[in-house]
Amino acid sequence: MTSPYELDIADQPRALTALLAADQPDLGSLRASGFDKIVLTGMGSSHYAAYSTWRELLGVYPTWWVPTSELLDLPGLVDERTLLWITSQSGASGEVVELLDRLDAGVRPHTILATTNEPDSPLGRRADLVLGLHCGDEYTVTTKSYVNTLVVHALAARQLAGTPTEQVLVEAQGLAPVIQAVLDEPLPDAVMAALDGASTLAMVGGVAGGITAQTGALITKESAKVAVEGYVGGAFRHGPYEMAGRPELSVIIFTADADRTTSSLRQLSDDLVAAGTRVVTIGPDAWPGTTHVPTPATGGELTELVTGFLRVEQLTVKLAERSGLVPGKFFHGQKVTSAL
């Protein structure tokens, strides 16, 4: 029986096509409206999806990228001159609702820009502008809503920065068949053998890959109940590297942007392999001594983000099934996290 999670995964090409066919507000007038700083906030995968936006906007505006749970304890960060960009796929997570309530009772920011799949949610109703995800119902762990969030942010960030959107739009318009092709290509059998017996997984990536590592760790814990942590760049060497060679550890490295990060992911991979650690690489190129999971070699950062994430989704299904679990089934949480 196919789980709702797997159905959501299979629905990603259609959801992206629906997003690109929908109207979105033009942010050109917002760019000139008088705000003097931007605060990007969200929780979980919604927050991670805004990381590239933060990097895009840093050179144009003073910009903060802060989880909503932390923003609640930093009330002075949002003032009357702030563009507050809240990303919440449900528009109803507990931290986001609490933030909106506090803003209603205190300082109102210059603009609340929302990215959400639910325009009638608390966030959608109380925002000044809404960038809809248009992905339809999502029944369990984030899949198509995350992919659509990446696309919405990639386009909107460039509008706010005043940079051309044509290249990213063309890339986004070509993504649906790429997604389908990746989903049609199963994971190599050797991947599960490389993870056999590993009770602890680490996911490591550089720039775009670091986003996928963090989001991938989150959805793997949610959907497969496996202990995994995500690391950006050289962070894995600062403490976790002491586990190298231990049989309970396997490491997954996202390699598509390895040439665009200061930390040498290739050297990390070589060192881990030399120490006896089983390493899985996800990216266009195979590295020596690792189990390789291919992703398309063409495309920009948006393609890297999406295709790496698709491979993690496939992996989570296999890990859940290996443990006799229904992939993506919640035991303690739920789709919308309302508790603070």
Beta strands, then each sheet from edge to edge (+ up, - down):
strand 1: 37-42
strand 2: 63-67
strand 3: 82-87
strand 4: 111-116
strand 5: 129-132
strand 6: 200-205
strand 7: 228-232
strand 8: 249-254
strand 9: 278-283
strand 10: 291-294
sheet 1: 2+ 1+ 3+ 4+ 5+
sheet 2: 7+ 6+ 8+ 9+ 10+
end
